[in-house]
Amino acid sequence: MSGSTILSETEKAEMLQDATDAGRGSAFRAARRKSHEGSLDDYIDFLSENMGFVESDPLKRITVHFRL
């Protein structure tokens, strides 16, 4: 088990259709360019503003021989 999701034939066809759509490609390129415009401070601000939306529930792990 590799953890990969197995796609149905319909999902595969939809992905291929998206890949050939020039409009979708330009939208992804624009999003990639915009994501690289911010600074490290912008990223830290983003994380700080959104910490309240994420639940922090650490798991208790019992280790043997110092292994996780």
Backbone hydrogen bonds, N-H to C=O, Kabsch-Sander energy under -0.5 kcal/mol:
donor,donor_aa,acceptor,acceptor_aa,energy
7,L,5,T,-0.6
12,K,8,S,-2.3
13,A,9,E,-2.2
14,E,10,T,-2.3
15,M,11,E,-2.3
16,L,12,K,-2.2
17,Q,13,A,-2.2
18,D,14,E,-2.4
19,A,15,M,-2.2
20,T,16,L,-1.3
21,D,17,Q,-0.6
21,D,18,D,-0.9
22,A,20,T,-0.7
25,G,21,D,-1.9
26,S,22,A,-2.3
27,A,23,G,-1.8
28,F,24,R,-2.2
29,R,25,G,-2.2
30,A,26,S,-2.3
31,A,27,A,-2.2
32,R,28,F,-2.2
33,R,29,R,-2.4
34,K,30,A,-2.4
35,S,31,A,-2.2
36,H,32,R,-1.1
36,H,33,R,-0.6
37,E,34,K,-1.2
38,G,34,K,-0.6
43,Y,39,S,-1.9
44,I,40,L,-2.4
45,D,41,D,-2.4
46,F,42,D,-2.4
47,L,43,Y,-2.4
48,S,44,I,-2.6
49,E,45,D,-2.4
50,N,46,F,-1.4
51,M,47,L,-0.6
51,M,48,S,-0.7
53,F,50,N,-1.4
54,V,51,M,-1.2
57,D,55,E,-0.7
61,R,59,L,-0.7
63,T,61,R,-0.6
64,V,67,R,-0.6
67,R,64,V,-0.9
